[in-house]
Amino acid sequence: GDHFSQSYYGLIHYQGSGVLKNDGIALVWTKRGAEGGDATGMMVYGVMFLEGRALTRNIETAYKWLLLAQRYGGDDSSVQDKVKGYVEYAYTHLGELARIDAQRAAAKFEEAMPIQE
């Protein structure tokens, strides 16, 4: 599918923009966009784990997706400006081993789905 559209559909449900806020729908659709390589989907999906609006609060999972959002976001300042603070927050709230695990998981994702230049 169109990964940008999947992420956007999730985003509007995450924010409640013109629709009722629905974390379940937001989670499903931002995950689809994120797994398809869309930086906005990666960012929102990560933030949902950071805020505890996913199935649970999981800072390590959040950190992985936020790192990927930074990498896949390229020159998109709308992603880069927003994700920077979230990455810093997650980094400071994780132990060293959890950060390493998240970085490895992000690298594994990148191997499977290289960034399109």
C-alpha positions in Angstrom: 0.0 0.0 0.0 0.9 3.7 0.0 2.9 4.0 3.2 2.6 7.7 3.5 -1.2 7.5 3.3 -1.2 4.7 5.9 0.9 6.9 8.3 -1.3 9.9 7.7 -4.4 7.9 8.4 -2.9 6.8 11.6 -1.7 10.3 12.5 -5.2 11.9 12.1 -6.6 9.2 14.5 -3.6 9.8 16.9 -4.3 13.5 17.0 -8.1 13.4 16.6 -7.9 15.7 13.6 -11.4 15.7 12.1 -12.1 12.2 13.5 -12.4 10.9 17.0 -9.1 10.2 18.7 -8.5 6.4 18.5 -5.2 5.0 19.6 -6.0 1.5 18.4 -6.6 2.7 14.8 -3.6 5.0 15.1 -1.3 2.2 16.2 -2.4 -0.2 13.4 -2.0 2.4 10.6 1.2 4.1 11.8 2.8 0.7 12.3 1.9 -0.2 8.6 3.4 3.1 7.4 6.5 2.7 9.7 7.2 -0.8 8.6 6.9 0.4 5.0 9.6 2.9 5.5 7.6 6.2 6.0 9.4 8.5 8.5 6.2 10.2 9.8 4.8 6.7 10.5 8.0 5.8 12.3 7.9 8.9 14.4 4.2 8.7 15.5 4.6 4.9 16.1 7.6 5.6 18.3 5.9 8.4 20.1 3.0 6.2 20.9 5.3 3.8 22.7 7.0 6.7 24.4 3.7 8.1 25.7 2.2 4.7 26.6 -0.5 5.1 24.0 0.6 1.9 22.2 -0.2 -1.4 23.9 2.2 -0.3 26.7 4.9 2.2 27.4 8.2 0.9 26.0 11.0 3.4 25.7 13.3 0.9 24.0 10.8 0.3 21.2 10.1 4.0 21.0 13.8 4.8 20.7 14.3 2.3 17.8 11.4 3.8 15.8 12.5 7.4 16.6 16.1 6.6 15.4 14.6 5.2 12.2 12.4 8.3 11.8 15.6 10.4 12.0 17.4 8.3 9.4 14.5 7.8 7.0 13.3 11.4 7.4 16.3 12.7 5.5 16.0 16.5 4.8 12.3 16.6 5.9 12.5 19.3 8.5 8.9 18.6 9.7 10.1 15.2 10.8 13.6 16.1 11.9 12.6 19.0 14.1 9.9 17.0 15.9 11.8 13.8 16.4 15.0 15.3 17.8 13.5 16.0 21.2 11.9 12.6 21.4 15.1 10.9 20.6 17.0 12.8 23.3 14.3 12.1 25.8 14.3 8.3 25.1 18.1 8.3 25.1 18.3 9.8 28.5 15.7 7.4 29.9 17.3 4.2 28.7 20.2 2.3 30.1 23.2 1.6 27.9 22.3 -2.0 27.1 18.7 -1.0 26.1 20.1 1.8 23.9 22.5 -0.7 22.2 19.6 -3.2 21.7 17.4 -0.5 20.1 20.2 0.7 17.9 20.9 -2.9 16.7 17.2 -3.4 16.0 17.1 -0.2 14.0 20.2 -1.3 12.0 18.6 -4.7 11.3 15.5 -2.9 10.0 17.7 -0.7 7.7 19.4 -3.8 6.4 16.0 -5.3 5.4 14.7 -2.0 4.0 17.5 0.3 2.8 16.8 4.0 2.7 15.7 5.1 -0.7 17.9 8.0 -1.9 
